[in-house]
Amino acid sequence: MNESGNGAGALIPLNKVRKRARESYLYDTSLVGHGAVPAGLLPDIATTDQGQLRTIIRNERRSELALEFHRFFDVIRYGSAYATSVLTKQFPQFSYTKNKWSPYRRASGTRTKNWESKGYFYL
């Protein structure tokens, strides 16, 4: 929505996600301060500036997808320049054209099979 110029519309789902995360303090007994939401924790976003909102949404998605493999494909979706700037930090040999389907492919784009230890192969 933000990319189509509807920043106000993009705020609705963004703030819903932040509200859900904030309210986890009300239900998760393992959190310190259980039962009350700490003041200032994940406040609602109000800016509708497209550039600022793009950065905020990308950071929010980074937090939400941090421990899931979906993060890689989310970065790829943003395009070659962004993916290369983000992924070359962790994978110095990353090439958008060769590795955009899996970060675990070799930099040459070839697949290797490893049948030795457990009878399975990886990309």
N, CA, C and O of each residue as an XYZ file, in Angstrom:
492
protein
N       0.814     -1.189      0.000
C       0.000      0.000      0.000
C       0.859      1.255      0.000
O       0.565      2.230     -0.691
N       1.925      1.209      0.789
C       2.798      2.376      0.866
C       3.398      2.694     -0.496
O       3.476      3.862     -0.878
N       3.820      1.679     -1.229
C       4.465      1.904     -2.523
C       3.494      2.450     -3.558
O       3.920      3.067     -4.534
N       2.210      2.237     -3.366
C       1.230      2.784     -4.303
C       0.750      4.169     -3.877
O      -0.178      4.717     -4.471
N       1.386      4.736     -2.842
C       1.048      6.089     -2.413
C      -0.001      6.175     -1.320
O      -0.440      7.272     -0.974
N      -0.411      5.042     -0.769
C      -1.433      5.030      0.277
C      -0.771      4.778      1.637
O      -0.952      3.718      2.235
N      -0.016      5.748      2.111
C       0.678      5.613      3.387
C      -0.262      5.450      4.561
O       0.016      4.684      5.484
N      -1.370      6.162      4.532
C      -2.347      6.062      5.628
C      -2.951      4.664      5.687
O      -3.198      4.135      6.771
N      -3.187      4.066      4.522
C      -3.724      2.710      4.483
C      -2.707      1.684      4.963
O      -3.079      0.673      5.558
N      -1.425      1.937      4.708
C      -0.365      1.020      5.137
C      -0.170      1.040      6.649
O       0.314      0.067      7.228
N      -0.544      2.143      7.288
C      -0.385      2.245      8.740
C      -1.303      1.289      9.498
O      -0.958      0.836     10.589
N      -2.461      0.981      8.931
C      -3.430      0.142      9.639
C      -2.867     -1.245      9.936
O      -2.832     -1.634     11.103
N      -2.415     -2.025      8.917
C      -1.863     -3.347      9.245
C      -0.548     -3.260     10.026
O      -0.272     -4.120     10.863
N       0.258     -2.237      9.764
C       1.511     -2.081     10.496
C       1.249     -1.899     11.986
O       1.881     -2.553     12.816
N       0.326     -1.022     12.322
C       0.029     -0.779     13.730
C      -0.703     -1.956     14.379
O      -0.610     -2.135     15.594
N      -1.428     -2.759     13.599
C      -2.046     -3.979     14.147
C      -0.975     -4.968     14.599
O      -1.088     -5.576     15.663
N       0.062     -5.122     13.781
C       1.164     -6.026     14.126
C       1.863     -5.535     15.389
O       2.165     -6.324     16.285
N       2.114     -4.254     15.455
C       2.788     -3.688     16.637
C       1.919     -3.823     17.886
O       2.435     -4.073     18.976
N       0.610     -3.659     17.735
C      -0.302     -3.801     18.870
C      -0.303     -5.235     19.382
O      -0.297     -5.467     20.591
N      -0.311     -6.209     18.452
C      -0.275     -7.610     18.857
C       0.997     -7.911     19.657
O       0.951     -8.607     20.672
N       2.118     -7.386     19.195
C       3.378     -7.603     19.902
C       3.369     -6.921     21.271
O       3.842     -7.487     22.256
N       2.832     -5.709     21.326
C       2.731     -4.986     22.614
C       1.901     -5.768     23.612
O       2.277     -5.915     24.775
N       0.768     -6.267     23.144
C      -0.174     -6.925     24.049
C       0.275     -8.302     24.504
O      -0.391     -8.919     25.336
N       1.389     -8.799     23.979
C       1.900    -10.086     24.459
C       2.259     -9.997     25.942
O       2.281    -11.011     26.640
N       2.538     -8.792     26.418
C       2.819     -8.609     27.846
C       1.598     -8.909     28.708
O       1.738     -9.234     29.887
N       0.426     -8.805     28.143
C      -0.779     -9.067     28.922
C      -1.008    -10.549     29.136
O      -1.651    -10.939     30.111
N      -0.484    -11.402     28.225
C      -0.815    -12.821     28.266
C       0.357    -13.752     28.515
O       0.146    -14.876     28.970
N       1.572    -13.334     28.239
C       2.741    -14.206     28.371
C       3.324    -14.087     29.774
O       3.954    -13.084     30.110
N       3.111    -15.111     30.584
C       3.558    -15.069     31.983
C       5.071    -15.166     32.124
O       5.601    -14.905     33.204
N       5.781    -15.536     31.054
C       7.237    -15.640     31.150
C       7.931    -14.280     30.999
O       9.131    -14.171     31.251
N       7.192    -13.255     30.593
C       7.784    -11.930     30.407
C       7.835    -11.162     31.721
O       6.904    -11.206     32.525
N       8.943    -10.456     31.917
C       9.070     -9.599     33.094
C       8.058     -8.466     32.947
O       7.991     -7.835     31.892
N       7.285     -8.202     33.972
C       6.270     -7.161     33.915
C       4.946     -7.673     33.364
O       4.124     -6.890     32.890
N       4.741     -8.968     33.425
C       3.515     -9.600     32.920
C       2.267     -8.913     33.477
O       2.207     -8.564     34.656
N       1.286     -8.730     32.615
C       0.017     -8.170     33.049
C      -0.151     -6.695     32.738
O      -1.262     -6.169     32.811
N       0.930     -6.025     32.396
C       0.857     -4.596     32.059
C       1.817     -4.315     30.915
O       2.937     -4.827     30.895
N       1.385     -3.514     29.980
C       2.233     -3.148     28.848
C       3.168     -2.024     29.290
O       2.704     -0.983     29.754
N       4.500     -2.227     29.150
C       5.438     -1.168     29.534
C       5.197      0.113     28.717
O       4.921      0.054     27.519
N       5.303      1.231     29.365
C       5.090      2.525     28.696
C       6.107      2.717     27.583
O       7.299      2.472     27.773
N       5.643      3.151     26.438
C       6.527      3.444     25.319
C       6.958      2.239     24.501
O       7.770      2.382     23.587
N       6.439      1.060     24.804
C       6.813     -0.136     24.062
C       6.079     -0.171     22.721
O       4.848     -0.185     22.691
N       6.810     -0.185     21.633
C       6.257     -0.252     20.277
C       5.080      0.703     20.064
O       3.955      0.254     19.843
N       5.321      1.980     20.127
C       4.223      2.934     19.920
C       3.709      2.869     18.485
O       4.427      2.445     17.579
N       2.473      3.289     18.288
C       1.900      3.325     16.950
C       2.698      4.278     16.066
O       3.196      5.303     16.531
N       2.811      3.931     14.810
C       3.500      4.759     13.826
C       2.495      5.752     13.250
O       1.355      5.379     12.973
N       2.897      7.004     13.065
C       1.977      8.020     12.564
C       2.431      8.640     11.246
O       1.624      9.262     10.555
N       3.702      8.485     10.883
C       4.204      9.127      9.669
C       3.595      8.498      8.417
O       3.370      7.289      8.368
N       3.332      9.318      7.419
C       2.840      8.809      6.144
C       3.807      9.128      5.014
O       3.477      8.919      3.846
N       5.002      9.632      5.340
C       6.023      9.891      4.340
C       6.461      8.554      3.737
O       6.835      7.639      4.470
N       6.419      8.437      2.423
C       6.652      7.164      1.766
C       8.033      6.590      2.061
O       8.146      5.397      2.345
N       9.067      7.388      2.003
C      10.427      6.915      2.264
C      10.623      6.453      3.693
O      11.179      5.382      3.936
N      10.163      7.266      4.649
C      10.285      6.899      6.052
C       9.472      5.654      6.366
O       9.933      4.772      7.091
N       8.270      5.583      5.824
C       7.399      4.443      6.083
C       7.965      3.166      5.463
O       7.822      2.086      6.036
N       8.605      3.280      4.300
C       9.246      2.120      3.673
C      10.311      1.549      4.606
O      10.373      0.338      4.814
N      11.143      2.418      5.163
C      12.192      1.983      6.088
C      11.595      1.354      7.332
O      12.079      0.319      7.791
N      10.555      1.955      7.884
C       9.896      1.428      9.086
C       9.297      0.051      8.803
O       9.436     -0.863      9.616
N       8.633     -0.102      7.659
C       8.018     -1.390      7.311
C       9.090     -2.454      7.121
O       8.932     -3.580      7.592
N      10.170     -2.114      6.443
C      11.252     -3.098      6.251
C      11.848     -3.530      7.583
O      12.124     -4.714      7.775
N      12.052     -2.591      8.510
C      12.579     -2.948      9.830
C      11.587     -3.799     10.607
O      11.984     -4.723     11.317
N      10.305     -3.496     10.481
C       9.277     -4.282     11.168
C       9.248     -5.702     10.618
O       9.164     -6.659     11.387
N       9.315     -5.849      9.309
C       9.333     -7.178      8.691
C      10.594     -7.924      9.089
O      10.566     -9.141      9.275
N      11.696     -7.205      9.220
C      12.949     -7.837      9.651
C      12.794     -8.429     11.050
O      13.262     -9.536     11.317
N      12.141     -7.695     11.933
C      11.905     -8.200     13.292
C      10.940     -9.375     13.298
O      11.162    -10.363     13.997
N       9.868     -9.269     12.519
C       8.848    -10.321     12.496
C       9.360    -11.605     11.854
O       8.969    -12.697     12.267
N      10.220    -11.494     10.858
C      10.688    -12.666     10.114
C      12.097    -13.092     10.505
O      12.707    -13.913      9.820
N      12.615    -12.547     11.590
C      14.012    -12.764     11.960
C      14.383    -14.233     12.107
O      15.468    -14.627     11.679
N      13.548    -15.030     12.679
C      13.888    -16.429     12.941
C      13.222    -17.387     11.963
O      13.141    -18.587     12.225
N      12.756    -16.875     10.862
C      12.096    -17.707      9.862
C      12.853    -17.597      8.550
O      13.471    -16.567      8.279
N      12.815    -18.633      7.736
C      13.514    -18.599      6.453
C      12.844    -17.639      5.478
O      13.415    -17.335      4.430
N      11.669    -17.163      5.793
C      10.967    -16.222      4.915
C      11.724    -14.907      4.771
O      11.519    -14.186      3.794
N      12.568    -14.590      5.696
C      13.320    -13.337      5.658
C      14.152    -13.234      4.382
O      14.199    -12.171      3.763
N      14.807    -14.321      3.979
C      15.635    -14.305      2.779
C      14.800    -13.895      1.561
O      15.205    -13.018      0.798
N      13.649    -14.522      1.381
C      12.823    -14.228      0.221
C      12.200    -12.838      0.303
O      11.913    -12.224     -0.725
N      11.991    -12.346      1.505
C      11.495    -10.988      1.681
C      12.546     -9.988      1.197
O      12.209     -9.009      0.531
N      13.804    -10.229      1.526
C      14.895     -9.354      1.079
C      15.030     -9.418     -0.443
O      15.216     -8.385     -1.086
N      14.941    -10.597     -1.018
C      15.035    -10.765     -2.469
C      13.919     -9.997     -3.167
O      14.137     -9.418     -4.231
N      12.739     -9.989     -2.583
C      11.577     -9.313     -3.162
C      11.803     -7.808     -3.324
O      11.207     -7.184     -4.202
N      12.655     -7.225     -2.488
C      12.907     -5.784     -2.570
C      13.801     -5.401     -3.743
O      13.944     -4.216     -4.044
N      14.404     -6.382     -4.411
C      15.192     -6.094     -5.598
C      16.691     -6.297     -5.412
O      17.183     -6.501     -4.302
N      17.387     -6.234     -6.519
C      18.810     -6.543     -6.579
C      19.676     -5.645     -5.691
O      20.510     -6.147     -4.937
N      19.492     -4.345     -5.770
C      20.350     -3.418     -5.015
C      20.203     -3.618     -3.512
O      21.199     -3.690     -2.791
N      18.958     -3.707     -3.037
C      18.731     -3.883     -1.600
C      19.228     -5.248     -1.144
O      19.896     -5.357     -0.116
N      18.903     -6.290     -1.907
C      19.311     -7.649     -1.530
C      20.827     -7.765     -1.472
O      21.371     -8.362     -0.543
N      21.500     -7.206     -2.445
C      22.957     -7.271     -2.463
C      23.550     -6.520     -1.278
O      24.489     -7.009     -0.650
N      23.022     -5.345     -0.962
C      23.565     -4.572      0.163
C      23.345     -5.278      1.493
O      24.180     -5.168      2.391
N      22.238     -6.001      1.635
C      21.940     -6.689      2.899
C      22.648     -8.037      2.992
O      23.240     -8.355      4.024
N      22.595     -8.824      1.935
C      23.065    -10.205      2.001
C      24.571    -10.374      1.852
O      25.109    -11.389      2.296
N      25.271     -9.420      1.243
C      26.719     -9.581      1.119
C      27.428     -9.431      2.466
O      28.594     -9.803      2.594
N      26.744     -8.897      3.455
C      27.331     -8.818      4.794
C      27.479    -10.213      5.383
O      28.486    -10.513      6.024
N      26.484    -11.066      5.169
C      26.506    -12.426      5.714
C      27.087    -13.426      4.719
O      27.755    -14.381      5.117
N      26.838    -13.214      3.435
C      27.321    -14.096      2.381
C      28.154    -13.261      1.418
O      27.616    -12.749      0.436
N      29.464    -13.106      1.674
C      30.288    -12.213      0.848
C      30.280    -12.564     -0.646
O      30.474    -11.679     -1.479
N      30.063    -13.817     -0.994
C      30.065    -14.225     -2.398
C      28.680    -14.164     -3.025
O      28.484    -14.664     -4.133
N      27.706    -13.553     -2.331
C      26.332    -13.513     -2.839
C      26.259    -12.761     -4.155
O      26.845    -11.689     -4.308
N      25.532    -13.337     -5.102
C      25.262    -12.698     -6.387
C      23.763    -12.815     -6.624
O      23.229    -13.923     -6.649
N      23.083    -11.700     -6.798
C      21.626    -11.706     -6.957
C      21.194    -12.594     -8.112
O      20.225    -13.342     -7.983
N      21.894    -12.527     -9.236
C      21.482    -13.315    -10.399
C      21.742    -14.808    -10.216
O      21.014    -15.629    -10.773
N      22.763    -15.171     -9.450
C      23.088    -16.585     -9.280
C      22.442    -17.207     -8.050
O      22.121    -18.396     -8.068
N      22.243    -16.441     -6.985
C      21.827    -16.996     -5.703
C      20.453    -16.556     -5.231
O      20.123    -16.766     -4.064
N      19.638    -15.956     -6.086
C      18.396    -15.401     -5.564
C      17.376    -16.449     -5.150
O      16.364    -16.098     -4.542
N      17.598    -17.704     -5.452
C      16.636    -18.733     -5.034
C      17.054    -19.396     -3.743
O      16.212    -19.994     -3.072
N      18.301    -19.319     -3.369
C      18.734    -19.894     -2.100
C      20.062    -19.279     -1.679
O      20.986    -19.205     -2.490
N      20.179    -18.840     -0.436
C      21.449    -18.266      0.011
C      22.509    -19.337      0.212
O      23.684    -19.014      0.383
N      22.117    -20.605      0.194
C      23.041    -21.687      0.493
C      23.640    -22.319     -0.749
O      24.460    -23.231     -0.647
N      23.235    -21.842     -1.936
C      23.891    -22.308     -3.145
C      25.289    -21.736     -3.181
O      25.550    -20.664     -2.635
N      26.164    -22.440     -3.812
C      27.531    -21.953     -3.932
C      27.547    -20.702     -4.797
O      26.653    -20.502     -5.619
N      28.536    -19.879     -4.618
C      28.620    -18.610     -5.348
C      28.644    -18.834     -6.859
O      28.207    -17.966     -7.614
N      29.145    -19.983     -7.311
C      29.194    -20.253     -8.741
C      27.814    -20.606     -9.282
O      27.623    -20.638    -10.498
N      26.854    -20.871     -8.411
C      25.521    -21.240     -8.841
C      25.364    -22.732     -9.071
O      24.293    -23.183     -9.477
N      26.413    -23.506     -8.821
C      26.323    -24.948     -9.019
C      25.812    -25.611     -7.760
O      25.942    -25.074     -6.660
N      25.245    -26.756     -7.927
C      24.747    -27.519     -6.786
C      25.728    -28.643     -6.495
O      26.269    -29.249     -7.420
N      25.954    -28.918     -5.264
C      26.794    -30.048     -4.897
C      25.960    -31.005     -4.068
O      25.089    -30.591     -3.303
N      26.235    -32.281     -4.228
C      25.517    -33.291     -3.462
C      26.466    -33.862     -2.420
O      27.643    -34.094     -2.693
N      25.950    -34.079     -1.253
C      26.737    -34.681     -0.193
C      25.939    -35.866      0.332
O      24.998    -35.702      1.108
N      26.321    -37.049     -0.096
C      25.597    -38.258      0.299
C      26.339    -39.008      1.400
O      25.897    -40.082      1.808
N      27.434    -38.482      1.883
C      28.313    -39.258      2.733
C      27.760    -39.571      4.112
O      27.668    -40.745      4.471
N      27.396    -38.591      4.882
C      27.102    -38.867      6.277
C      25.711    -39.397      6.555
O      25.580    -40.434      7.205
N      24.675    -38.735      6.093
C      23.330    -39.129      6.509
C      22.417    -39.465      5.335
O      21.222    -39.688      5.530
N      22.952    -39.505      4.135
C      22.147    -39.910      3.001
C      21.255    -38.852      2.433
O      20.299    -39.181      1.730
N      21.516    -37.595      2.700
C      20.726    -36.531      2.114
C      21.671    -35.514      1.479
O      22.872    -35.515      1.748
N      21.132    -34.674      0.660
C      21.950    -33.642      0.036
C      21.338    -32.283      0.329
O      20.163    -32.180      0.678
N      22.139    -31.256      0.183
C      21.646    -29.897      0.385
C      22.089    -29.042     -0.773
O      23.037    -29.364     -1.489
N      21.372    -27.933     -0.942
C      21.634    -27.047     -2.076
C      22.902    -26.276     -1.882
O      23.278    -25.480     -2.742
